[in-house]
Structures are given as C-alpha cells and as structure tokens.
Amino acid sequence: MTVVFVAPKSVWRQALATETRAALDAGHRVRLLAEEGPSWDETPLDERVEVQWSGATAVVAPEPALVAVVLNRIPLGVLRRVGRGPLRRPADAAAAWWRRTVLGPSTRRRKARTRALRDAHRRAFLAAALADGDFDWIVLHEPQAVELGVDWLPALLDARPGLVTTFSFEPRTEDAGA
C-alpha cells in the first residue's frame, strides 16, 4: 500500500519522522509532500521515504526597485552618514521613526502578498503531486494540510471512495496481511 503524508508547512517534524518510519516498518511505500527547511537536520527522515519538497519558502513577493531605493536605501543611507558624528542620537531616532512609520506598513503589505503567493504555490504543488493518484492512503498530517485540502480533497474523495484518509498514521488491522 502506498501512503502519502501531506505536510505543507512541515511544522510537526518529529511526529512526521516517527509516523513515516512506522508506516515503512508496517510494510508500506511512503511518499512525503513537505516543505524543506534547515530544521530537517535536527529530525532526519528515514532514507526509504520518497520526499517531494514544495519549495514554497523560496517564493517571495518582489519589492519594486524604485520603492527599495527611494524609501529604504536613500533615506537610511543619509541618516547613517549623518549619524557618524555628533548627531548620532537624533539620526538614530529619525531612522527608527522612518522604519516604523514608512517602512513598517510597506513591509506588512509585502509579507501579506508573500503569504498569499506561498499559499497559492502550495495549493498548486499539492494538486500536481496528487494528480497521478498512485496512492491508497492519504495522511493529512497538519492542520494546514486540511486547510489547503479544502480545494482538492472533496473531489478526490468523490473520485476514489475507497481512499483511506486519516490525520495520522495508525496501523490498520485489515492491512496487516498486505
């Protein structure tokens, strides 16, 4: 039996490593759809797990070059130059005010756009990875998997009524002979 673990943000890495190892020990073929990150070094996966990384953390909303230069580099560069002498405190205060009142809202808007782009990327990645349908069991390992699965999961369950869908891997008695 092929078990697909869906962990789009890879938040619960330790549990994911434990459950994929348990599925492998039960004799299943295991595929993992997850997000790559530096924290995977702390909780390594079994070598037998077939991993597909989504790459969503690499997706970033671009900042227009004009905005980056006019609102960020020029004013802060001038304040940094002015702050090298006796005007250090007023220049630091002005730079802090500039970051808070001018750059803060711009950064918040850019973070919201980045979050939306990453969610769209994760949705497209999951749809493409699950399109082949060569699995018998799907484990929605994180709440984010359920949240992203709202789009494709009902259609998948309608098309494949025998598909086992769980929130964690639990060995099943009817699969003991498989």
C-alpha positions in Angstrom: 0.0 0.0 0.0 1.3 3.5 -0.8 0.8 6.1 1.9 1.1 9.8 1.1 1.8 12.1 4.0 0.8 15.7 3.3 2.6 18.2 5.5 2.6 21.5 3.5 4.4 23.6 6.2 6.3 20.7 7.9 5.5 22.1 11.4 5.4 18.8 13.3 8.7 17.3 12.0 9.4 14.9 14.9 5.9 13.4 14.7 6.3 13.2 10.9 9.6 11.4 11.1 8.2 8.9 13.6 5.0 8.2 11.7 6.7 7.8 8.3 9.1 5.4 9.9 6.2 3.4 11.5 4.5 3.3 8.1 7.7 2.0 6.5 8.1 -0.6 9.2 4.5 -1.7 8.6 5.5 -2.6 5.0 4.0 0.4 3.2 5.6 2.6 0.5 5.8 6.1 1.9 5.7 9.4 0.0 6.0 12.7 1.8 4.9 16.1 0.4 6.5 18.7 2.6 8.3 21.9 3.0 12.1 21.9 3.1 13.9 23.8 5.8 17.0 23.8 7.9 15.2 22.2 10.8 15.1 18.9 9.0 18.7 18.3 10.0 17.5 18.0 13.7 14.9 15.4 12.8 16.2 13.3 9.9 13.8 11.2 7.8 14.3 7.6 7.0 16.1 7.1 3.7 13.3 5.0 2.3 10.8 7.9 2.4 10.2 9.4 -1.1 10.2 13.1 -0.5 8.9 15.8 -2.7 9.7 19.3 -1.4 7.3 22.1 -2.3 9.8 25.0 -2.3 7.2 27.5 -1.1 9.6 29.3 1.3 11.6 30.4 -1.8 8.6 32.2 -3.1 8.7 35.9 -2.1 6.7 38.9 -3.2 9.0 41.2 -5.1 9.6 44.7 -3.9 9.7 47.3 -6.7 13.3 48.6 -7.2 12.1 52.2 -7.1 10.4 51.6 -3.7 13.5 49.9 -2.4 15.8 52.7 -3.4 13.5 55.7 -2.6 12.0 54.5 0.6 14.8 52.4 2.0 18.3 52.9 0.8 18.5 56.6 0.2 16.9 57.9 3.4 18.5 55.3 5.7 21.9 55.8 4.0 21.7 59.6 4.5 20.7 59.1 8.2 23.6 56.6 8.6 26.1 59.2 7.2 24.7 62.0 9.4 24.7 59.7 12.4 28.5 59.2 12.3 29.2 62.4 14.0 27.7 64.3 16.9 24.2 63.9 15.5 24.2 60.2 16.2 21.2 60.1 18.6 18.9 62.3 16.5 19.8 60.4 13.4 19.2 57.0 15.1 15.8 58.3 16.4 14.9 59.6 12.9 15.9 56.2 11.4 13.8 54.3 13.9 10.9 56.6 13.2 11.3 56.1 9.4 11.4 52.3 9.8 8.3 52.3 12.0 6.1 54.8 10.1 7.2 54.5 6.5 8.8 51.1 6.0 6.6 49.2 8.5 3.4 49.4 6.6 5.2 48.6 3.3 6.8 45.6 4.9 3.5 44.4 6.3 1.8 44.6 2.9 4.7 42.8 1.2 4.5 40.0 3.9 0.8 39.6 3.2 1.5 39.3 -0.5 4.3 36.8 0.1 1.9 34.7 2.3 -0.7 34.7 -0.4 1.8 33.7 -3.1 3.2 30.9 -0.9 -0.3 29.5 -0.2 -1.1 29.5 -4.0 2.2 27.8 -4.6 1.5 25.1 -2.0 -2.0 24.5 -3.5 -0.6 24.1 -7.0 2.2 21.8 -5.7 -0.2 19.6 -3.9 -2.6 19.4 -6.8 0.2 18.5 -9.2 1.8 15.9 -6.7 -1.5 14.2 -6.1 -2.8 14.3 -9.7 -1.2 10.9 -10.6 -3.3 9.1 -8.0 -0.8 6.3 -7.3 -1.6 6.1 -3.6 -4.0 4.2 -1.5 -3.9 6.1 1.7 -3.5 9.8 2.4 -2.5 11.2 5.7 -3.3 14.9 6.3 -0.6 15.3 8.9 -1.1 19.0 9.7 -4.0 21.4 10.1 -2.5 23.3 7.2 -3.0 20.2 5.0 -6.7 20.2 5.8 -6.9 23.9 5.2 -5.2 23.6 1.8 -7.1 20.4 1.1 -10.5 22.1 1.0 -9.9 22.8 -2.7 -9.0 19.3 -3.9 -9.9 16.8 -1.2 -13.7 16.6 -1.7 -13.2 15.9 -5.5 -10.5 13.3 -4.7 -12.7 11.5 -2.2 -15.7 11.5 -4.6 -13.5 10.1 -7.4 -11.9 7.5 -5.2 -14.4 6.4 -2.5 -12.1 3.6 -1.2 -9.3 6.0 -0.5 -8.2 5.9 3.2 -7.9 9.3 4.7 -6.6 9.9 8.2 -4.9 12.7 10.2 -2.1 10.4 11.5 -0.7 7.0 10.6 -2.3 4.3 12.6 -1.7 0.7 11.6 -5.0 -0.9 10.4 -5.9 -4.5 11.2 -7.3 -5.1 7.6 -3.9 -4.0 6.2 -1.9 -6.5 8.3 -2.0 -9.1 5.5 -1.0 -6.6 2.8 
